[in-house]
Amino acid sequence: MRPKTLNFEQLVKQNKQELLKDEMSIKQIELRLEKKHNKYLLQKKRSDSDKLNV
């Protein structure tokens, strides 16, 4: 089966949609990473605090 040929405008539109989708995916990954990093920092702070209280 041969893929459908697209004209220039259709290709531009498709590429733009793919870029927007990729951007959303990147933002979601960044948010997850930020949450994990904040959680790590909080745990580290608690751990350091516990070491001082010993």
N, C-alpha and C positions, 0 to 999 in steps of 0.2 A: 504494500500500500504506500503510495507516494504522499508525502506531506503537502498540505495545501499551501500554495504560494501566496505570500502577502505583499501588498504594495508598501511603499516607503512609510506612508502615514500609519498604516496598521502596525508595521514593525516598531515605529517610534512609540506608539500607544502601548503595545505589548511590553516593550522594554521599560517604559515608564512605570507600568503596573508592577512589573517584576522588581524594579528598584524600590518602589514603595513597600512592597511586601518584604523585601530584604531589610529595609530600614526598620520596619516594625519588628522583625525577628531580632535584629541587632539590639534594639531598645529593650526588648524583653530579656535578652541575655544580659545586658548591662544591669538591668534592675535586679535580676537574680544574683548576679555577681556582687552588686552593692549590698544586698541583704546579707549574703554569706560573709562578706568582708566585715560588715558592721557586727554581725553575730560573733565572728572571730575576735574582733577588737573588744567586745564586751566580755567575752570569756577570758581573754588575756588580762583585761583590767581586773576582773574578779580574782583571777589566779594570782596576779601580782599583789593584790590587796590581801589575799589570804596568806601569802608568804610574809607580809609585813606584820600580820597579827599573830604570827607563831612565836 
